[in-house]
Amino acid sequence: MRLAVSLYRLENLCKSYDTRTVLDLNALDVHEGEILALVGPSGAGKSTLLRLLNFLEAPTSGTLAYRGQTIASPVPLDVRRQVTTVFQRPLLLRGSVAENVAYGLRLRGAHVNANVAQMLERVGLQDMAAAPARKLSGGEMQRVALARALVIEPRVLLLDEPTANLDPYNVTLIEEIVREQNRARGVTIVVVTHNIFQAKRLAHRVGLLLNGQLVEIADTRTFFEAPQDPRTAAFVRGELVY
């Protein structure tokens, strides 16, 4: 069994807005090369945690370390470029599908044409390269956003409800691409999802957040079949726990 190596380490981390604390984590490690699913009800702090992992916000207190280095503002550009997020409602730019996918590459001064074409083919949008991005369906927009994130070859991919309200075809395609990126390139993936079946299908480990606190985190089989905390057991059974 491969020894887990911590990519992120969060210790005594708190995130507050004014007087409202939305995250209060004693400890959390994200292992390099894993798929970690975070589940929990709305308002549990899952999306806030993703913003911290993407260095979009700083913790109010506590320590956030990445690759063994404590992260402090300003975050070095080379570190920020290793991590990217696909949001539940992706914001696409004006212009074509291909121009949206190429955006990150252009910022980096990287080669565009071949890389974009290959990624569009992988997400099944090669025939829509010239189409206006903002006129696509919800599933197509989500695939554009995923292609835009992956074409820059990030080390870490953060997914915030990546398949919410999508049809089965798009759900299956996006999940296949996520697994492929993890297996083929060793991309570390953290996915926030309300869909416990998706967490079970995709993740190596699953963590439950409630009221900003990490209730339990375990390998996927243990989390679903032998949870240690009664709140986790209730959540897995679909009972109301908040």
C-alpha positions in Angstrom: 0.0 0.0 0.0 1.4 3.4 -1.0 2.2 5.7 1.9 0.0 8.8 1.9 1.8 12.0 1.4 0.2 15.2 2.5 -0.2 17.8 -0.2 -2.3 20.1 2.0 -2.2 20.3 5.7 -4.7 22.4 7.6 -4.3 22.9 11.4 -6.5 24.8 13.8 -7.9 26.6 10.8 -10.7 29.1 11.2 -12.5 31.2 8.6 -14.9 33.9 9.7 -16.8 36.6 8.0 -17.4 39.5 10.5 -18.7 37.6 13.6 -19.8 34.5 11.7 -17.5 31.5 11.7 -18.0 29.3 8.7 -15.1 26.9 9.1 -13.4 25.6 12.2 -11.1 22.7 11.5 -8.8 21.1 14.0 -6.9 19.2 11.3 -7.3 18.1 7.7 -4.8 16.5 5.3 -5.4 16.2 1.6 -3.2 13.4 0.3 -1.2 13.8 -2.9 -2.8 12.0 -5.8 -6.1 11.2 -4.2 -9.7 12.0 -5.0 -11.2 13.4 -1.8 -15.0 14.0 -1.7 -16.5 16.5 0.8 -20.1 16.0 1.5 -22.6 17.7 3.8 -25.6 20.0 3.8 -25.7 23.5 2.3 -24.0 26.0 4.5 -21.6 23.4 6.0 -18.5 25.3 4.7 -17.6 23.0 1.8 -17.3 25.8 -0.8 -15.4 28.0 1.6 -12.9 25.3 2.1 -12.4 25.0 -1.7 -11.7 28.7 -1.9 -9.1 28.4 0.8 -7.5 25.4 -1.0 -7.3 27.5 -4.2 -5.7 30.4 -2.3 -8.6 32.7 -3.3 -9.1 33.6 0.4 -6.9 33.4 3.5 -7.8 31.7 6.7 -8.8 34.0 9.6 -6.5 32.0 11.9 -4.6 28.8 11.9 -2.2 27.2 9.4 -2.7 26.2 5.7 0.4 24.5 4.3 0.9 23.3 0.7 3.7 20.9 -0.1 5.1 21.4 3.3 5.2 25.2 3.1 2.9 27.5 5.1 1.0 29.6 2.7 0.9 33.4 3.4 -0.3 36.3 1.3 0.7 37.1 -1.3 0.7 33.5 -2.6 3.5 33.0 -5.2 2.3 32.9 -8.8 4.0 29.5 -9.4 2.0 28.0 -6.5 -1.3 29.6 -7.5 -0.9 28.2 -11.0 -0.7 24.6 -9.7 -4.3 24.8 -8.5 -7.6 25.4 -10.4 -11.3 25.3 -9.6 -14.3 24.4 -11.6 -17.4 26.1 -10.1 -20.9 24.8 -10.0 -22.0 27.8 -12.2 -19.0 28.4 -14.4 -18.4 31.9 -15.7 -17.6 31.8 -19.4 -16.0 34.6 -21.3 -17.5 36.3 -24.3 -16.3 34.5 -27.5 -16.1 31.0 -28.8 -15.8 27.7 -27.0 -12.2 27.4 -28.2 -11.3 30.9 -27.0 -12.6 30.1 -23.5 -10.6 26.9 -23.3 -7.5 28.7 -24.5 -7.7 31.5 -22.0 -5.4 30.1 -19.3 -2.8 28.9 -21.9 -2.7 32.4 -23.4 -2.1 33.9 -20.0 0.9 31.6 -19.6 2.2 32.2 -23.0 1.8 28.5 -23.8 1.1 26.8 -27.2 -2.6 27.0 -27.8 -4.0 25.4 -30.9 -3.0 21.7 -30.6 -3.6 21.6 -26.8 -7.1 23.2 -27.1 -8.1 20.9 -30.0 -7.1 17.8 -28.0 -8.9 18.9 -24.9 -12.1 19.8 -26.8 -12.1 16.4 -28.4 -11.7 14.8 -24.9 -14.8 16.6 -23.6 -16.7 15.9 -26.7 -17.0 19.5 -28.0 -14.6 19.4 -31.0 -17.5 20.2 -33.3 -18.5 23.2 -31.3 -15.1 25.0 -31.1 -16.4 28.1 -33.0 -19.8 28.2 -31.2 -20.5 31.1 -28.8 -19.7 29.8 -25.4 -22.5 31.6 -23.6 -25.2 30.0 -25.8 -24.4 26.4 -24.8 -26.5 24.2 -22.6 -25.7 23.8 -18.9 -23.9 20.5 -19.5 -21.9 21.9 -22.4 -20.9 24.9 -20.4 -19.7 22.7 -17.6 -17.6 20.7 -20.0 -16.1 23.9 -21.4 -15.1 25.0 -17.9 -13.6 21.6 -17.2 -11.6 21.7 -20.4 -10.4 25.2 -19.6 -9.2 24.0 -16.2 -7.5 20.8 -17.4 -5.8 22.2 -20.5 -3.3 24.0 -18.2 -2.4 20.7 -16.6 -2.9 21.6 -13.0 -1.5 19.6 -10.1 -4.7 20.1 -8.1 -8.3 20.2 -9.4 -11.0 21.5 -7.2 -14.6 20.7 -8.2 -17.6 22.5 -6.6 -20.7 20.5 -7.4 -19.4 19.7 -10.9 -22.4 17.8 -12.1 -25.3 19.4 -10.2 -28.5 19.4 -12.4 -26.8 17.8 -15.3 -28.2 14.9 -17.4 -26.8 11.4 -17.0 -24.7 11.7 -20.2 -22.8 14.7 -18.9 -22.5 13.3 -15.4 -20.9 10.1 -16.8 -18.6 12.0 -19.1 -17.3 14.4 -16.4 -16.8 11.6 -13.9 -14.8 9.6 -16.5 -12.6 12.6 -17.2 -12.0 13.1 -13.5 -11.0 9.5 -12.9 -8.8 9.6 -16.0 -6.9 12.8 -14.8 -6.3 11.2 -11.5 -5.1 7.9 -12.8 -3.1 9.1 -15.8 -1.6 12.3 -14.5 -1.8 11.8 -10.7 -3.9 15.0 -10.3 -5.0 15.5 -6.8 -8.8 16.2 -6.8 -11.1 17.5 -4.2 -14.7 17.4 -5.1 -17.6 19.0 -3.2 -20.9 17.2 -3.9 -24.3 16.8 -2.4 -24.6 13.5 -4.3 -23.4 10.7 -1.9 -23.6 8.2 -4.8 -21.1 10.3 -6.8 -18.8 10.5 -3.7 -19.0 6.7 -3.5 -18.2 6.2 -7.2 -15.3 8.7 -7.4 -13.5 9.1 -4.2 -10.7 7.3 -2.4 -11.7 9.1 0.8 -14.8 11.0 1.9 -15.2 13.7 4.6 -18.4 15.0 6.2 -18.6 18.7 7.0 -21.4 19.9 9.4 -21.6 23.5 10.6 -18.1 24.2 9.5 -16.5 21.3 11.3 -15.1 18.1 10.0 -17.2 15.3 11.6 -15.5 12.4 10.1 -13.1 11.5 7.3 -12.3 8.0 6.2 -11.6 5.8 3.2 -14.7 5.5 1.1 -15.7 2.0 2.0 -15.4 2.7 5.7 -17.2 6.0 5.5 -20.2 4.4 3.9 -20.2 0.9 5.5 -18.8 1.4 8.9 -18.9 5.1 9.9 -17.6 5.9 13.4 -19.7 9.0 14.1 -23.5 8.6 14.5 -24.0 11.8 12.5 -22.1 10.3 9.6 -24.2 7.2 9.8 -27.4 9.3 9.8 -26.2 11.3 6.8 -25.3 8.2 4.8 -28.8 6.9 5.5 -30.3 10.1 4.2 -31.7 11.3 7.5 -31.8 15.0 8.5 -28.8 15.7 10.7 -28.9 19.5 11.1 
